[in-house]
């Protein structure tokens, strides 16, 4: 059936076609629930007065409320009154990246002095991983990514949406509750030369199991022999040992062995800035010239995805990291909070054992 409407330009429409247009999204089903956010949803729905949210991954006080670090409060006071309406300036962005990579390679690293890295600010660790996944697909379209079994659930989503095929390699041994080291080495050996691997440099998510320094050396040696590319997702620097340098040691071992690496950093947990989405992505390069080319490509990918990141969190992080006094306070707060968390966890386990 056709209907005509009297307008400036007479038009006739099929009623069947009109009805069909109303069904544009009828085929869309609800997405599967995220296993991490589902924990928080279950926590909010639980009426128990003694409930504990195990899906947070960030600082909380005794009442379960977010903790704002003193260094963050001081950084907030310093930038109060600034104009946040403009997009991120190159100076602010460069300062964030420069100070972030010092946490990875060390403040006196030749890599930083020689400019042998391509770094860009990112939307926390997730955004940094997504940028790299797209970069990997764009310049190595036939490659795949090897992930630990298990890994953070969102890693699967990130590389899948970048259309990068995923493989897994042995990591956790469910019987020993530790690292399945021999199987891990076998998988690294048997992977095709020049494969991409996603590694957790410290505080492995979700197992909490990390290789020893000696085991990292063996893994790094194999990567160099096989010419694999290790991409580190460092979401919990400082949370494994309370020492920022120690938690970056695994990455530095790979660099010392001559491996070319990439690294995603997040300040969501160790600065308690989950809502600000502040992170950094850096890729190690052969020289400064290559770094310029790679950085331009990363910036172009970011431009199409989200243009530029929010400026407020970037000013906070760059301000803390570039100020010696505030950075020292931050380092102290990370260590104190981790020690306190371990003590609380110990007391909780002890209380359960005594029941």
C-alpha angles and dihedrals in degrees: 000000000000128000126197124209123204106233135134086281112036110231133178124206132193109238089212090056090047092053090048091056090061089065098062096125102026091112094059112106125193113277118246112268116262108247092222101046088043089066091057091046090052090048093053091048094049114098096198113123091214097051120138124203107228094179099067106091092187139086117294133175126227090280093052094252123137116272119224110208118232091237089057091050090052092048090050090053091051095053096040110130095021118139107254095176096091123078121255112295120225090243094056092043093049092049092052093049094044094051093042095054090051086066089056105040102020128263093267096045118140087221090068095040091052096041093237096154137075110219135176134173113252142189094271121289095313091055091047091052092047092051092051093045089055091045090051093050093046097052101026101033094166095051130104133203125241114212131188116259101262113020138161105302095232092060088074092053094047098054093036092057089048087056093241112144114238132223129176133222130201116270118137123052108209094200098050092032086224143089118312089216102167092049089047091054091047091053092049090050094047097047114101113268113270096027125158117241128190110216135183108221094199142354093027112222120253103002103042088219115134131181117250118250090259091051090050088054091054091047092048092050091053091048090054092049092048094040090232122167113233116205112193122206103201104187098144108042107164094017097091100053105359087246117104094201094047092050090055093049094099091059092048090053090057091048092048089053091056098255119151108229145178127213137196117202130194131193093188095101109025093047096031091238100132094141095049096061098217119168145134137225121202133176122197113236139195093241144344093273092057089046091059091052095047093045090053090053093048090049091050091052091048091048091060094044104046108339098225134353126249111282103214097071092042091056090050096050097041089047093053096044095046096047111078094208096047092044091052089051091050093050089050093048092050091053095045093047093049093049090048091049092051090049092050091048091049091051091048093051091046091052091052092050091051094054 
